[in-house]
Amino acid sequence: MKLKNDEELTAFIKDADLILIGIGEEWGISFEEMIKVPSFISRFQKLKTEQDRERFVPYLQREYLKECRNAELERAYQKLLSLIEDKDYFLISMNKDRFPVQIGYKEDRCVFPCGGYEYLQCDKGCSGELVEASGIADNIYQKICGGEDAEKIEIPRCRDCGSPLVFNNIEAEKYVEAGYFESWDKYMKWLQKTVNKKLCLLELGVGLRFPSVIRWPFEKTTFYNQKSKMFRIHHNLSQSAENIQDRCYSKEEDSVTYMANLFVS
């Protein structure tokens, strides 16, 4: 079904016992967006070769993503938080930033299955060990900003196999998923208590890159929980599965723009 108006969405959020939020790629910050920011491009230009950029751009991205610098995206997160902060909620994000936590969402009610920039791992995933990134990454970032010759900046290496350490996220050649398992376990336990409760599922900007993480499980949960309603908002992938069409409301619109402009009484 098509979502009729803002009131239809906000009314069910207010009436729901629990809120499950899926944040997709529409809420991510792209490299193309970063490259338009003067402070980012000035540091990017210090990396002269493709090899240097491949090795060190993630360190620039990590610094950029320490705070939300997109006004519309921040407004969307704030608007959503104002609707659900007094509710029992859980949020899953497919992005590598930590904007929800930075903006005020409860850290123990968020999970980021695509990883991020908090830890480093062996690029080959040989041991599964995760290394705290902060000190190492801050040091490398400062050297890049200081104009040090990129060839002289040492990349940390795995103590077991000598391969480069990379950030523990989905971009790694062999992603070590253990970094988010504890949070995922909390999510699974939280999900168990939604059975036969008024559950509102908000799927915002979720595409088809990893449908088994949010898209398909949200449909399955909606199908089995007859008291649930799902809201799927995406600029071109808002269609719902046939078996839940009577309880799945869709909106074909950029979900960040929609949420940022949502009217809340």
N, C-alpha and C positions, 0 to 999 in steps of 0.2 A: 504494500500500500504506500501511496505517496504521503509524505509528511505534510499535513495541511498548513500548520502555522507554528510559531514559536511556543505558543501556549500549550499545544498538544504535547510537546516534548517536556517543557518545564513542569507541567502538571503531573506527568507520570514520574518524573524524578522525585518530586516532592512526596508522592504517594508511595513510592517504592520502599521496601525494607532494606534492600542492598543495591549497590551500584557497581557494575563491572565496566571498566573503561578500557578500550583498546585504541592505542594511538599508533597511527601508521605513518608511512613515508611522507605524506603531505605535510606533516608537522616537523619534518627534518630540515636541517640547514645544509644546503648543497654547496659543493666547492665553487660552483658558479656564483653563488650569492656571496661567499667569502671573498672571492677574488675582486669584487667590486668595492671592497672596503679599503680605503687608502692605507691604513696601518698594516693590514694583512698583505696587500700587494707589495708594499715597500720591503717587507721581510721576505716575501716569496722571491722577489727579484734578486735577493742576495744569493740565492741558490742558482748557480749558473748553468749547470748541466742537468740533463734528464735523470741521470743516476742520483745526483744530489737531491733533486726534488722527490724522487721516489723514496729515498731514505728519510728525508727530514720534514716533508710537508705534514705528515701526521703530528709532528711536534707543534707545528704552527696551528693545526686544526684543534689540538687539545687546548691550547691557550685561548683560542677564539671561543671555544665552546664552554669556557668556565662561566660565562654569563650569557643570558639571552639578549641578543642585540637586535632582534627583529621585533619592532613595536607591535605589529599585528599579531604575531605569534605569542608574545607575552600577554597581550590583552585577551587572546583566546584562552590561554591557560588560566588567567586570573578569573575570567568569566565562568569557566567551567568549575574552578575551585569554589567560587561563591555559591554555586548550586549544590555541590556535593560535600562540602567540608564538614557538615554536621551529620552526614550519613556514614554508614558502614560501607566502605568502598575498597576496591582494589584496582590498580592501574597497571596495564602492560604496555610498554612502549617498544616499538620496533626500531627506535633511533638510538644513536650512540651517545647522545648528550644526556645530561642529568637535569634538564630544565625543570621538570615537575618538582623534584626535590629542592632545587635551588629557589623555586618560587614559593614553596610552602606546603606541598603535598607531603604526607607522612612517608618517610623513607621505608618503614617496615610494611607499607601498603603499596609498594611499587616494585616492579621487576623489569629488568632490561635484558632480554634474552640474546640480543645481538652484541652484548658487551659494550665496552666504552674505552676510556683512557685512564682508568684507575690503576690498572695492572699491566705488566709486561709478561710475555710468554715466549718460549722458544718458537721461532717461525715454523719449525718442523713438528712442534708439539711432542718432542721426544720423551719428556718426563712428566708433562702435565703440571709442572711447578709454575706458580704465579709469583711475580716479583712486584712489590710496591713501586709504582711508577714515579711518584711525586718528586723525590730528590733527583733522580737520574734525568727525568724529563725536563725539570726546571733548569738544570745545569746546561743541558744541550740547547734548550730554547735561548738562554742567555748568551751562549756562544754564537748562535745564529744571528741574534739581534746585534751583537757586538761586532759583526762583520768578520769573524774568524773564518779562515779558509776551510771550506766544508770538508776537504780531503783530510784535514788534520783533526776533525772532530771524531772522536771514537764512539762507535755504536756499541752499546752493551751486547755481550754475547752469552749464549747458554753455557753454563759451566760443565754440562755433560757432553754436548756434541760440538760446541763452538759455533753453532749457527747464530745469526743475529737475533736479538730479542726484539719483538714487535709488540704493539699494543694488543691487549687481549680483547679482540673484537672480531666480528664476522669477516673482516678483511684479511685476517691472518691466513696463511696458506693452509694450516691445519688448526682451526679454531679450538682452543681448550675451553669447553663449555662449562667446566666446573665453577667458573667465576660467578655464575648466576644461580647455581643449583639451590643454595640455601634459600634465596628469595623465591625461587620457583616452588620449592616445597611449602613455603608459607602460603603461596597462592593456591596450591592444590588443596591444602587443608581448609583454607577460607572458602574455596568453591564448594566443598562438601556441605557447608552449612546453608547454601543457597537453595537446596532442594525444597520444593513446595513452598517457597517464600516469594513474595513480590520482588522480582529481580528486574532491574533495568539495565540492559546492555547497551552501551554507547560505543559504536564502532566508528571511529573518526579518521578518515583518510587512509584506510588500510587497503593496500593493493594486493597483488597476486604473487609477490616475490616469495614469501614464505606463508602460504595460506594455512598450513597446518599449525601455525602458532596462535593466530587470532581468528581469522575468518571462518574456517571450518569448525573449530571448537565453539565459537560463539553461536553458530547456526545449530550445532548439536545441542548445546545447553538450552537454547530457546525452544527447540523441538520437544525436549523431554520435560522441561519445566513449564507446565501449562499456565502458570501464574506470571510468567515472564513476558516482557516486551523488549524488542530490539530496535535500535535506531541506527541505520547505516547511512552515513553521509560521506560522499566521495564525488570528485568532479566528473568521473565517468564510469565508476564501477559500483553503483549504488543498488544494483539489482539484488533481489533476495531469492533464496531457494524456494521452490514451489511448496514444500511441506511446511513452511512457516509464514507464508504470505499473509495470513490473517493476523499475525502478531509481529511482523517486521515492517517498520516504517522507513521509507527511503527518501533521500534528498539528493538530487544530482547537482552538487555545488561544491566548490572548494571548502573543505570542512573547517579550515583555519579561519577563512573569511566569514563563514557562516557563524561559527562560535564567537568570533570577535565582535560580531554585530548582533548577537542574540539579545533579544529584549527580555530582561529579567525584572519582574514587578517587585 
